[in-house]
Amino acid sequence: MASGWGITGNKGRCYDFWTDFSECMSRCREPKDCSLLREDYLECLHHSKEYQRRNRIYKEEQRQIRAAARKAQKGEEKSEGHH
């Protein structure tokens, strides 16, 4: 990765993030000063925040679908009782 060359022979997709993080680390007083650049680099590599967000969105969609189904089912039960 540190060479900058990606698998296709072009610049690696995360190389710019690595360069920014590496430059910060070489001139900072404390490593924590570069924590945001480190997070950006790791997110580029692993997409963990993106996957967590997608998972939360999926779970919420499923919750809403279940709630709508329960509401519809209760509505059917009420209408059946009035016939």
HTML snippet that shows the backbone in 3Dmol.js (N, CA, C, O; Angstrom):
<script src="https://3Dmol.org/build/3Dmol-min.js"></script>
<div id="view" style="width:600px;height:400px;position:relative"></div>
<script>
const pdb = `
ATOM      1  N   MET A   1       0.832  -1.202   0.000  1.00  0.00           N
ATOM      2  CA  MET A   1       0.000   0.000   0.000  1.00  0.00           C
ATOM      3  C   MET A   1       0.859   1.242   0.000  1.00  0.00           C
ATOM      4  O   MET A   1       0.561   2.194  -0.721  1.00  0.00           O
ATOM      5  N   ALA A   2       1.902   1.259   0.777  1.00  0.00           N
ATOM      6  CA  ALA A   2       2.698   2.468   0.926  1.00  0.00           C
ATOM      7  C   ALA A   2       3.377   2.882  -0.376  1.00  0.00           C
ATOM      8  O   ALA A   2       3.793   4.032  -0.518  1.00  0.00           O
ATOM      9  N   SER A   3       3.492   1.956  -1.329  1.00  0.00           N
ATOM     10  CA  SER A   3       4.111   2.319  -2.599  1.00  0.00           C
ATOM     11  C   SER A   3       3.205   3.245  -3.401  1.00  0.00           C
ATOM     12  O   SER A   3       3.677   4.002  -4.250  1.00  0.00           O
ATOM     13  N   GLY A   4       1.895   3.182  -3.129  1.00  0.00           N
ATOM     14  CA  GLY A   4       0.952   4.015  -3.859  1.00  0.00           C
ATOM     15  C   GLY A   4       0.336   3.328  -5.044  1.00  0.00           C
ATOM     16  O   GLY A   4      -0.616   3.846  -5.626  1.00  0.00           O
ATOM     17  N   TRP A   5       0.849   2.172  -5.422  1.00  0.00           N
ATOM     18  CA  TRP A   5       0.314   1.465  -6.576  1.00  0.00           C
ATOM     19  C   TRP A   5      -0.774   0.503  -6.149  1.00  0.00           C
ATOM     20  O   TRP A   5      -0.601  -0.294  -5.226  1.00  0.00           O
ATOM     21  N   GLY A   6      -1.898   0.592  -6.837  1.00  0.00           N
ATOM     22  CA  GLY A   6      -3.019  -0.291  -6.557  1.00  0.00           C
ATOM     23  C   GLY A   6      -2.906  -1.587  -7.328  1.00  0.00           C
ATOM     24  O   GLY A   6      -1.939  -1.809  -8.056  1.00  0.00           O
ATOM     25  N   ILE A   7      -3.872  -2.416  -7.170  1.00  0.00           N
ATOM     26  CA  ILE A   7      -3.878  -3.737  -7.783  1.00  0.00           C
ATOM     27  C   ILE A   7      -3.924  -3.657  -9.307  1.00  0.00           C
ATOM     28  O   ILE A   7      -3.445  -4.564  -9.987  1.00  0.00           O
ATOM     29  N   THR A   8      -4.494  -2.587  -9.849  1.00  0.00           N
ATOM     30  CA  THR A   8      -4.609  -2.444 -11.303  1.00  0.00           C
ATOM     31  C   THR A   8      -3.425  -1.710 -11.922  1.00  0.00           C
ATOM     32  O   THR A   8      -3.382  -1.508 -13.136  1.00  0.00           O
ATOM     33  N   GLY A   9      -2.467  -1.311 -11.093  1.00  0.00           N
ATOM     34  CA  GLY A   9      -1.317  -0.572 -11.610  1.00  0.00           C
ATOM     35  C   GLY A   9      -1.485   0.928 -11.509  1.00  0.00           C
ATOM     36  O   GLY A   9      -0.533   1.679 -11.724  1.00  0.00           O
ATOM     37  N   ASN A  10      -2.685   1.370 -11.183  1.00  0.00           N
ATOM     38  CA  ASN A  10      -2.935   2.794 -10.965  1.00  0.00           C
ATOM     39  C   ASN A  10      -2.728   3.103  -9.484  1.00  0.00           C
ATOM     40  O   ASN A  10      -2.426   2.223  -8.678  1.00  0.00           O
ATOM     41  N   LYS A  11      -2.897   4.371  -9.157  1.00  0.00           N
ATOM     42  CA  LYS A  11      -2.787   4.770  -7.767  1.00  0.00           C
ATOM     43  C   LYS A  11      -3.858   4.056  -6.952  1.00  0.00           C
ATOM     44  O   LYS A  11      -5.008   3.970  -7.383  1.00  0.00           O
ATOM     45  N   GLY A  12      -3.495   3.548  -5.788  1.00  0.00           N
ATOM     46  CA  GLY A  12      -4.452   2.868  -4.923  1.00  0.00           C
ATOM     47  C   GLY A  12      -5.541   3.817  -4.449  1.00  0.00           C
ATOM     48  O   GLY A  12      -5.299   5.011  -4.274  1.00  0.00           O
ATOM     49  N   ARG A  13      -6.738   3.287  -4.241  1.00  0.00           N
ATOM     50  CA  ARG A  13      -7.875   4.146  -3.895  1.00  0.00           C
ATOM     51  C   ARG A  13      -7.692   4.859  -2.568  1.00  0.00           C
ATOM     52  O   ARG A  13      -8.260   5.933  -2.372  1.00  0.00           O
ATOM     53  N   CYS A  14      -6.916   4.296  -1.650  1.00  0.00           N
ATOM     54  CA  CYS A  14      -6.733   4.905  -0.338  1.00  0.00           C
ATOM     55  C   CYS A  14      -5.379   5.593  -0.189  1.00  0.00           C
ATOM     56  O   CYS A  14      -5.032   6.060   0.896  1.00  0.00           O
ATOM     57  N   TYR A  15      -4.627   5.652  -1.264  1.00  0.00           N
ATOM     58  CA  TYR A  15      -3.279   6.203  -1.162  1.00  0.00           C
ATOM     59  C   TYR A  15      -3.262   7.656  -0.703  1.00  0.00           C
ATOM     60  O   TYR A  15      -2.407   8.039   0.095  1.00  0.00           O
ATOM     61  N   ASP A  16      -4.179   8.457  -1.188  1.00  0.00           N
ATOM     62  CA  ASP A  16      -4.213   9.868  -0.779  1.00  0.00           C
ATOM     63  C   ASP A  16      -4.485  10.001   0.720  1.00  0.00           C
ATOM     64  O   ASP A  16      -3.907  10.854   1.393  1.00  0.00           O
ATOM     65  N   PHE A  17      -5.379   9.141   1.237  1.00  0.00           N
ATOM     66  CA  PHE A  17      -5.645   9.154   2.674  1.00  0.00           C
ATOM     67  C   PHE A  17      -4.394   8.738   3.448  1.00  0.00           C
ATOM     68  O   PHE A  17      -4.074   9.318   4.485  1.00  0.00           O
ATOM     69  N   TRP A  18      -3.689   7.725   2.932  1.00  0.00           N
ATOM     70  CA  TRP A  18      -2.460   7.260   3.574  1.00  0.00           C
ATOM     71  C   TRP A  18      -1.409   8.368   3.577  1.00  0.00           C
ATOM     72  O   TRP A  18      -0.734   8.588   4.582  1.00  0.00           O
ATOM     73  N   THR A  19      -1.276   9.055   2.461  1.00  0.00           N
ATOM     74  CA  THR A  19      -0.290  10.134   2.356  1.00  0.00           C
ATOM     75  C   THR A  19      -0.576  11.229   3.376  1.00  0.00           C
ATOM     76  O   THR A  19       0.334  11.681   4.072  1.00  0.00           O
ATOM     77  N   ASP A  20      -1.831  11.658   3.472  1.00  0.00           N
ATOM     78  CA  ASP A  20      -2.197  12.698   4.438  1.00  0.00           C
ATOM     79  C   ASP A  20      -1.899  12.246   5.866  1.00  0.00           C
ATOM     80  O   ASP A  20      -1.325  12.997   6.654  1.00  0.00           O
ATOM     81  N   PHE A  21      -2.291  11.018   6.193  1.00  0.00           N
ATOM     82  CA  PHE A  21      -2.061  10.480   7.537  1.00  0.00           C
ATOM     83  C   PHE A  21      -0.564  10.361   7.814  1.00  0.00           C
ATOM     84  O   PHE A  21      -0.098  10.740   8.889  1.00  0.00           O
ATOM     85  N   SER A  22       0.177   9.844   6.866  1.00  0.00           N
ATOM     86  CA  SER A  22       1.618   9.651   7.028  1.00  0.00           C
ATOM     87  C   SER A  22       2.342  10.985   7.231  1.00  0.00           C
ATOM     88  O   SER A  22       3.218  11.099   8.088  1.00  0.00           O
ATOM     89  N   GLU A  23       1.971  11.983   6.438  1.00  0.00           N
ATOM     90  CA  GLU A  23       2.582  13.311   6.579  1.00  0.00           C
ATOM     91  C   GLU A  23       2.272  13.906   7.946  1.00  0.00           C
ATOM     92  O   GLU A  23       3.143  14.499   8.584  1.00  0.00           O
ATOM     93  N   CYS A  24       1.049  13.749   8.388  1.00  0.00           N
ATOM     94  CA  CYS A  24       0.657  14.253   9.704  1.00  0.00           C
ATOM     95  C   CYS A  24       1.492  13.584  10.795  1.00  0.00           C
ATOM     96  O   CYS A  24       2.008  14.253  11.691  1.00  0.00           O
ATOM     97  N   MET A  25       1.618  12.265  10.711  1.00  0.00           N
ATOM     98  CA  MET A  25       2.370  11.525  11.731  1.00  0.00           C
ATOM     99  C   MET A  25       3.842  11.935  11.756  1.00  0.00           C
ATOM    100  O   MET A  25       4.475  11.920  12.811  1.00  0.00           O
ATOM    101  N   SER A  26       4.375  12.295  10.610  1.00  0.00           N
ATOM    102  CA  SER A  26       5.797  12.645  10.565  1.00  0.00           C
ATOM    103  C   SER A  26       6.071  14.025  11.154  1.00  0.00           C
ATOM    104  O   SER A  26       7.213  14.325  11.504  1.00  0.00           O
ATOM    105  N   ARG A  27       5.044  14.871  11.270  1.00  0.00           N
ATOM    106  CA  ARG A  27       5.298  16.218  11.783  1.00  0.00           C
ATOM    107  C   ARG A  27       4.515  16.565  13.057  1.00  0.00           C
ATOM    108  O   ARG A  27       4.654  17.670  13.581  1.00  0.00           O
ATOM    109  N   CYS A  28       3.696  15.637  13.560  1.00  0.00           N
ATOM    110  CA  CYS A  28       2.876  15.960  14.728  1.00  0.00           C
ATOM    111  C   CYS A  28       3.663  15.784  16.029  1.00  0.00           C
ATOM    112  O   CYS A  28       4.684  15.098  16.067  1.00  0.00           O
ATOM    113  N   ARG A  29       3.170  16.410  17.079  1.00  0.00           N
ATOM    114  CA  ARG A  29       3.776  16.240  18.396  1.00  0.00           C
ATOM    115  C   ARG A  29       3.286  14.971  19.071  1.00  0.00           C
ATOM    116  O   ARG A  29       4.044  14.267  19.737  1.00  0.00           O
ATOM    117  N   GLU A  30       2.006  14.694  18.886  1.00  0.00           N
ATOM    118  CA  GLU A  30       1.419  13.496  19.481  1.00  0.00           C
ATOM    119  C   GLU A  30       0.570  12.787  18.433  1.00  0.00           C
ATOM    120  O   GLU A  30      -0.126  13.435  17.652  1.00  0.00           O
ATOM    121  N   PRO A  31       0.628  11.450  18.415  1.00  0.00           N
ATOM    122  CA  PRO A  31      -0.149  10.701  17.415  1.00  0.00           C
ATOM    123  C   PRO A  31      -1.643  11.021  17.428  1.00  0.00           C
ATOM    124  O   PRO A  31      -2.296  10.959  16.385  1.00  0.00           O
ATOM    125  N   LYS A  32      -2.189  11.363  18.591  1.00  0.00           N
ATOM    126  CA  LYS A  32      -3.632  11.661  18.652  1.00  0.00           C
ATOM    127  C   LYS A  32      -3.997  12.876  17.795  1.00  0.00           C
ATOM    128  O   LYS A  32      -5.156  13.043  17.414  1.00  0.00           O
ATOM    129  N   ASP A  33      -3.015  13.717  17.494  1.00  0.00           N
ATOM    130  CA  ASP A  33      -3.268  14.876  16.629  1.00  0.00           C
ATOM    131  C   ASP A  33      -3.687  14.451  15.222  1.00  0.00           C
ATOM    132  O   ASP A  33      -4.282  15.237  14.485  1.00  0.00           O
ATOM    133  N   CYS A  34      -3.379  13.222  14.856  1.00  0.00           N
ATOM    134  CA  CYS A  34      -3.686  12.718  13.507  1.00  0.00           C
ATOM    135  C   CYS A  34      -4.834  11.713  13.523  1.00  0.00           C
ATOM    136  O   CYS A  34      -5.030  10.986  12.549  1.00  0.00           O
ATOM    137  N   SER A  35      -5.584  11.664  14.606  1.00  0.00           N
ATOM    138  CA  SER A  35      -6.610  10.630  14.743  1.00  0.00           C
ATOM    139  C   SER A  35      -7.695  10.726  13.669  1.00  0.00           C
ATOM    140  O   SER A  35      -8.176   9.697  13.194  1.00  0.00           O
ATOM    141  N   LEU A  36      -8.087  11.938  13.280  1.00  0.00           N
ATOM    142  CA  LEU A  36      -9.123  12.065  12.248  1.00  0.00           C
ATOM    143  C   LEU A  36      -8.624  11.580  10.885  1.00  0.00           C
ATOM    144  O   LEU A  36      -9.366  10.947  10.134  1.00  0.00           O
ATOM    145  N   LEU A  37      -7.370  11.880  10.577  1.00  0.00           N
ATOM    146  CA  LEU A  37      -6.799  11.398   9.318  1.00  0.00           C
ATOM    147  C   LEU A  37      -6.652   9.879   9.350  1.00  0.00           C
ATOM    148  O   LEU A  37      -6.840   9.217   8.329  1.00  0.00           O
ATOM    149  N   ARG A  38      -6.320   9.327  10.510  1.00  0.00           N
ATOM    150  CA  ARG A  38      -6.230   7.874  10.661  1.00  0.00           C
ATOM    151  C   ARG A  38      -7.611   7.244  10.445  1.00  0.00           C
ATOM    152  O   ARG A  38      -7.733   6.229   9.759  1.00  0.00           O
ATOM    153  N   GLU A  39      -8.642   7.845  11.029  1.00  0.00           N
ATOM    154  CA  GLU A  39     -10.009   7.343  10.844  1.00  0.00           C
ATOM    155  C   GLU A  39     -10.408   7.350   9.370  1.00  0.00           C
ATOM    156  O   GLU A  39     -11.004   6.394   8.874  1.00  0.00           O
ATOM    157  N   ASP A  40     -10.075   8.435   8.679  1.00  0.00           N
ATOM    158  CA  ASP A  40     -10.399   8.529   7.249  1.00  0.00           C
ATOM    159  C   ASP A  40      -9.703   7.422   6.464  1.00  0.00           C
ATOM    160  O   ASP A  40     -10.306   6.787   5.599  1.00  0.00           O
ATOM    161  N   TYR A  41      -8.429   7.197   6.776  1.00  0.00           N
ATOM    162  CA  TYR A  41      -7.660   6.160   6.072  1.00  0.00           C
ATOM    163  C   TYR A  41      -8.260   4.781   6.330  1.00  0.00           C
ATOM    164  O   TYR A  41      -8.459   4.002   5.398  1.00  0.00           O
ATOM    165  N   LEU A  42      -8.548   4.482   7.596  1.00  0.00           N
ATOM    166  CA  LEU A  42      -9.114   3.178   7.934  1.00  0.00           C
ATOM    167  C   LEU A  42     -10.511   2.995   7.338  1.00  0.00           C
ATOM    168  O   LEU A  42     -10.873   1.891   6.930  1.00  0.00           O
ATOM    169  N   GLU A  43     -11.290   4.069   7.290  1.00  0.00           N
ATOM    170  CA  GLU A  43     -12.616   3.987   6.670  1.00  0.00           C
ATOM    171  C   GLU A  43     -12.480   3.688   5.174  1.00  0.00           C
ATOM    172  O   GLU A  43     -13.257   2.912   4.618  1.00  0.00           O
ATOM    173  N   CYS A  44     -11.507   4.296   4.539  1.00  0.00           N
ATOM    174  CA  CYS A  44     -11.270   4.029   3.123  1.00  0.00           C
ATOM    175  C   CYS A  44     -10.923   2.549   2.915  1.00  0.00           C
ATOM    176  O   CYS A  44     -11.396   1.923   1.967  1.00  0.00           O
ATOM    177  N   LEU A  45     -10.105   2.004   3.797  1.00  0.00           N
ATOM    178  CA  LEU A  45      -9.696   0.606   3.665  1.00  0.00           C
ATOM    179  C   LEU A  45     -10.833  -0.370   3.947  1.00  0.00           C
ATOM    180  O   LEU A  45     -11.045  -1.319   3.192  1.00  0.00           O
ATOM    181  N   HIS A  46     -11.566  -0.131   5.041  1.00  0.00           N
ATOM    182  CA  HIS A  46     -12.486  -1.150   5.551  1.00  0.00           C
ATOM    183  C   HIS A  46     -13.970  -0.799   5.440  1.00  0.00           C
ATOM    184  O   HIS A  46     -14.812  -1.694   5.524  1.00  0.00           O
ATOM    185  N   HIS A  47     -14.307   0.455   5.256  1.00  0.00           N
ATOM    186  CA  HIS A  47     -15.703   0.910   5.137  1.00  0.00           C
ATOM    187  C   HIS A  47     -16.560   0.548   6.350  1.00  0.00           C
ATOM    188  O   HIS A  47     -17.770   0.371   6.208  1.00  0.00           O
ATOM    189  N   SER A  48     -15.974   0.436   7.516  1.00  0.00           N
ATOM    190  CA  SER A  48     -16.730  -0.020   8.694  1.00  0.00           C
ATOM    191  C   SER A  48     -17.846   0.951   9.087  1.00  0.00           C
ATOM    192  O   SER A  48     -18.932   0.510   9.462  1.00  0.00           O
ATOM    193  N   LYS A  49     -17.604   2.248   9.011  1.00  0.00           N
ATOM    194  CA  LYS A  49     -18.664   3.211   9.344  1.00  0.00           C
ATOM    195  C   LYS A  49     -19.801   3.136   8.325  1.00  0.00           C
ATOM    196  O   LYS A  49     -20.976   3.217   8.681  1.00  0.00           O
ATOM    197  N   GLU A  50     -19.437   2.984   7.077  1.00  0.00           N
ATOM    198  CA  GLU A  50     -20.451   2.868   6.026  1.00  0.00           C
ATOM    199  C   GLU A  50     -21.307   1.623   6.266  1.00  0.00           C
ATOM    200  O   GLU A  50     -22.533   1.689   6.171  1.00  0.00           O
ATOM    201  N   TYR A  51     -20.677   0.499   6.574  1.00  0.00           N
ATOM    202  CA  TYR A  51     -21.429  -0.736   6.815  1.00  0.00           C
ATOM    203  C   TYR A  51     -22.315  -0.619   8.049  1.00  0.00           C
ATOM    204  O   TYR A  51     -23.442  -1.113   8.050  1.00  0.00           O
ATOM    205  N   GLN A  52     -21.820   0.028   9.093  1.00  0.00           N
ATOM    206  CA  GLN A  52     -22.631   0.227  10.294  1.00  0.00           C
ATOM    207  C   GLN A  52     -23.859   1.074   9.969  1.00  0.00           C
ATOM    208  O   GLN A  52     -24.965   0.770  10.416  1.00  0.00           O
ATOM    209  N   ARG A  53     -23.662   2.123   9.200  1.00  0.00           N
ATOM    210  CA  ARG A  53     -24.783   2.998   8.833  1.00  0.00           C
ATOM    211  C   ARG A  53     -25.799   2.245   7.976  1.00  0.00           C
ATOM    212  O   ARG A  53     -27.005   2.350   8.199  1.00  0.00           O
ATOM    213  N   ARG A  54     -25.309   1.490   7.000  1.00  0.00           N
ATOM    214  CA  ARG A  54     -26.217   0.702   6.158  1.00  0.00           C
ATOM    215  C   ARG A  54     -27.008  -0.293   7.007  1.00  0.00           C
ATOM    216  O   ARG A  54     -28.204  -0.489   6.788  1.00  0.00           O
ATOM    217  N   ASN A  55     -26.347  -0.912   7.966  1.00  0.00           N
ATOM    218  CA  ASN A  55     -27.002  -1.881   8.841  1.00  0.00           C
ATOM    219  C   ASN A  55     -28.091  -1.206   9.674  1.00  0.00           C
ATOM    220  O   ASN A  55     -29.185  -1.749   9.826  1.00  0.00           O
ATOM    221  N   ARG A  56     -27.792  -0.019  10.212  1.00  0.00           N
ATOM    222  CA  ARG A  56     -28.799   0.710  10.993  1.00  0.00           C
ATOM    223  C   ARG A  56     -30.007   1.077  10.132  1.00  0.00           C
ATOM    224  O   ARG A  56     -31.148   0.967  10.578  1.00  0.00           O
ATOM    225  N   ILE A  57     -29.753   1.512   8.899  1.00  0.00           N
ATOM    226  CA  ILE A  57     -30.835   1.876   7.988  1.00  0.00           C
ATOM    227  C   ILE A  57     -31.681   0.641   7.669  1.00  0.00           C
ATOM    228  O   ILE A  57     -32.910   0.714   7.673  1.00  0.00           O
ATOM    229  N   TYR A  58     -31.035  -0.481   7.396  1.00  0.00           N
ATOM    230  CA  TYR A  58     -31.755  -1.711   7.089  1.00  0.00           C
ATOM    231  C   TYR A  58     -32.628  -2.136   8.275  1.00  0.00           C
ATOM    232  O   TYR A  58     -33.795  -2.486   8.097  1.00  0.00           O
ATOM    233  N   LYS A  59     -32.063  -2.105   9.476  1.00  0.00           N
ATOM    234  CA  LYS A  59     -32.821  -2.495  10.667  1.00  0.00           C
ATOM    235  C   LYS A  59     -34.029  -1.582  10.874  1.00  0.00           C
ATOM    236  O   LYS A  59     -35.105  -2.052  11.243  1.00  0.00           O
ATOM    237  N   GLU A  60     -33.856  -0.293  10.641  1.00  0.00           N
ATOM    238  CA  GLU A  60     -34.966   0.645  10.793  1.00  0.00           C
ATOM    239  C   GLU A  60     -36.045   0.380   9.737  1.00  0.00           C
ATOM    240  O   GLU A  60     -37.237   0.417  10.044  1.00  0.00           O
ATOM    241  N   GLU A  61     -35.632   0.117   8.509  1.00  0.00           N
ATOM    242  CA  GLU A  61     -36.607  -0.210   7.461  1.00  0.00           C
ATOM    243  C   GLU A  61     -37.414  -1.449   7.849  1.00  0.00           C
ATOM    244  O   GLU A  61     -38.634  -1.474   7.693  1.00  0.00           O
ATOM    245  N   GLN A  62     -36.732  -2.471   8.352  1.00  0.00           N
ATOM    246  CA  GLN A  62     -37.408  -3.702   8.760  1.00  0.00           C
ATOM    247  C   GLN A  62     -38.366  -3.446   9.922  1.00  0.00           C
ATOM    248  O   GLN A  62     -39.461  -4.006   9.963  1.00  0.00           O
ATOM    249  N   ARG A  63     -37.950  -2.600  10.864  1.00  0.00           N
ATOM    250  CA  ARG A  63     -38.804  -2.262  12.001  1.00  0.00           C
ATOM    251  C   ARG A  63     -40.075  -1.566  11.513  1.00  0.00           C
ATOM    252  O   ARG A  63     -41.172  -1.871  11.982  1.00  0.00           O
ATOM    253  N   GLN A  64     -39.925  -0.628  10.570  1.00  0.00           N
ATOM    254  CA  GLN A  64     -41.077   0.094  10.032  1.00  0.00           C
ATOM    255  C   GLN A  64     -42.015  -0.834   9.260  1.00  0.00           C
ATOM    256  O   GLN A  64     -43.236  -0.694   9.343  1.00  0.00           O
ATOM    257  N   ILE A  65     -41.457  -1.766   8.523  1.00  0.00           N
ATOM    258  CA  ILE A  65     -42.279  -2.725   7.779  1.00  0.00           C
ATOM    259  C   ILE A  65     -43.080  -3.594   8.755  1.00  0.00           C
ATOM    260  O   ILE A  65     -44.273  -3.821   8.557  1.00  0.00           O
ATOM    261  N   ARG A  66     -42.414  -4.076   9.806  1.00  0.00           N
ATOM    262  CA  ARG A  66     -43.117  -4.890  10.806  1.00  0.00           C
ATOM    263  C   ARG A  66     -44.203  -4.086  11.501  1.00  0.00           C
ATOM    264  O   ARG A  66     -45.299  -4.597  11.733  1.00  0.00           O
ATOM    265  N   ALA A  67     -43.913  -2.832  11.836  1.00  0.00           N
ATOM    266  CA  ALA A  67     -44.901  -1.983  12.511  1.00  0.00           C
ATOM    267  C   ALA A  67     -46.104  -1.744  11.600  1.00  0.00           C
ATOM    268  O   ALA A  67     -47.245  -1.781  12.059  1.00  0.00           O
ATOM    269  N   ALA A  68     -45.859  -1.501  10.331  1.00  0.00           N
ATOM    270  CA  ALA A  68     -46.960  -1.280   9.381  1.00  0.00           C
ATOM    271  C   ALA A  68     -47.795  -2.549   9.224  1.00  0.00           C
ATOM    272  O   ALA A  68     -49.021  -2.484   9.126  1.00  0.00           O
ATOM    273  N   ALA A  69     -47.128  -3.703   9.201  1.00  0.00           N
ATOM    274  CA  ALA A  69     -47.847  -4.974   9.077  1.00  0.00           C
ATOM    275  C   ALA A  69     -48.716  -5.220  10.311  1.00  0.00           C
ATOM    276  O   ALA A  69     -49.855  -5.671  10.188  1.00  0.00           O
ATOM    277  N   ARG A  70     -48.190  -4.928  11.484  1.00  0.00           N
ATOM    278  CA  ARG A  70     -48.968  -5.086  12.729  1.00  0.00           C
ATOM    279  C   ARG A  70     -50.170  -4.151  12.733  1.00  0.00           C
ATOM    280  O   ARG A  70     -51.271  -4.539  13.123  1.00  0.00           O
ATOM    281  N   LYS A  71     -49.948  -2.915  12.296  1.00  0.00           N
ATOM    282  CA  LYS A  71     -51.035  -1.931  12.254  1.00  0.00           C
ATOM    283  C   LYS A  71     -52.116  -2.381  11.275  1.00  0.00           C
ATOM    284  O   LYS A  71     -53.307  -2.272  11.566  1.00  0.00           O
ATOM    285  N   ALA A  72     -51.703  -2.879  10.130  1.00  0.00           N
ATOM    286  CA  ALA A  72     -52.661  -3.356   9.127  1.00  0.00           C
ATOM    287  C   ALA A  72     -53.433  -4.559   9.666  1.00  0.00           C
ATOM    288  O   ALA A  72     -54.641  -4.674   9.454  1.00  0.00           O
ATOM    289  N   GLN A  73     -52.735  -5.446  10.358  1.00  0.00           N
ATOM    290  CA  GLN A  73     -53.381  -6.635  10.911  1.00  0.00           C
ATOM    291  C   GLN A  73     -54.405  -6.243  11.975  1.00  0.00           C
ATOM    292  O   GLN A  73     -55.493  -6.817  12.023  1.00  0.00           O
ATOM    293  N   LYS A  74     -54.076  -5.280  12.821  1.00  0.00           N
ATOM    294  CA  LYS A  74     -55.016  -4.807  13.840  1.00  0.00           C
ATOM    295  C   LYS A  74     -56.232  -4.156  13.188  1.00  0.00           C
ATOM    296  O   LYS A  74     -57.357  -4.306  13.665  1.00  0.00           O
ATOM    297  N   GLY A  75     -55.997  -3.432  12.094  1.00  0.00           N
ATOM    298  CA  GLY A  75     -57.087  -2.800  11.368  1.00  0.00           C
ATOM    299  C   GLY A  75     -58.039  -3.831  10.786  1.00  0.00           C
ATOM    300  O   GLY A  75     -59.253  -3.630  10.797  1.00  0.00           O
ATOM    301  N   GLU A  76     -57.495  -4.946  10.272  1.00  0.00           N
ATOM    302  CA  GLU A  76     -58.323  -6.021   9.727  1.00  0.00           C
ATOM    303  C   GLU A  76     -59.146  -6.685  10.827  1.00  0.00           C
ATOM    304  O   GLU A  76     -60.317  -7.007  10.628  1.00  0.00           O
ATOM    305  N   GLU A  77     -58.527  -6.886  11.987  1.00  0.00           N
ATOM    306  CA  GLU A  77     -59.226  -7.517  13.107  1.00  0.00           C
ATOM    307  C   GLU A  77     -60.404  -6.653  13.569  1.00  0.00           C
ATOM    308  O   GLU A  77     -61.471  -7.174  13.892  1.00  0.00           O
ATOM    309  N   LYS A  78     -60.209  -5.358  13.597  1.00  0.00           N
ATOM    310  CA  LYS A  78     -61.285  -4.442  14.024  1.00  0.00           C
ATOM    311  C   LYS A  78     -62.421  -4.458  13.014  1.00  0.00           C
ATOM    312  O   LYS A  78     -63.590  -4.482  13.397  1.00  0.00           O
ATOM    313  N   SER A  79     -62.084  -4.445  11.705  1.00  0.00           N
ATOM    314  CA  SER A  79     -63.129  -4.421  10.674  1.00  0.00           C
ATOM    315  C   SER A  79     -63.886  -5.738  10.617  1.00  0.00           C
ATOM    316  O   SER A  79     -65.073  -5.749  10.288  1.00  0.00           O
ATOM    317  N   GLU A  80     -63.222  -6.854  10.931  1.00  0.00           N
ATOM    318  CA  GLU A  80     -63.893  -8.158  10.949  1.00  0.00           C
ATOM    319  C   GLU A  80     -64.887  -8.236  12.100  1.00  0.00           C
ATOM    320  O   GLU A  80     -65.925  -8.885  11.969  1.00  0.00           O
ATOM    321  N   GLY A  81     -64.598  -7.607  13.194  1.00  0.00           N
ATOM    322  CA  GLY A  81     -65.470  -7.653  14.361  1.00  0.00           C
ATOM    323  C   GLY A  81     -66.729  -6.849  14.189  1.00  0.00           C
ATOM    324  O   GLY A  81     -67.683  -7.071  14.935  1.00  0.00           O
ATOM    325  N   HIS A  82     -66.791  -5.933  13.257  1.00  0.00           N
ATOM    326  CA  HIS A  82     -67.963  -5.053  13.054  1.00  0.00           C
ATOM    327  C   HIS A  82     -68.929  -5.605  12.021  1.00  0.00           C
ATOM    328  O   HIS A  82     -69.967  -4.985  11.791  1.00  0.00           O
ATOM    329  N   HIS A  83     -68.648  -6.731  11.388  1.00  0.00           N
ATOM    330  CA  HIS A  83     -69.528  -7.251  10.336  1.00  0.00           C
ATOM    331  C   HIS A  83     -70.695  -7.943  10.908  1.00  0.00           C
ATOM    332  O   HIS A  83     -71.540  -8.444  10.166  1.00  0.00           O
TER     333      HIS A  83
END
`;
const viewer = $3Dmol.createViewer("view");
viewer.addModel(pdb, "pdb");
viewer.setStyle({}, {cartoon: {color: "spectrum"}});
viewer.zoomTo();
viewer.render();
</script>
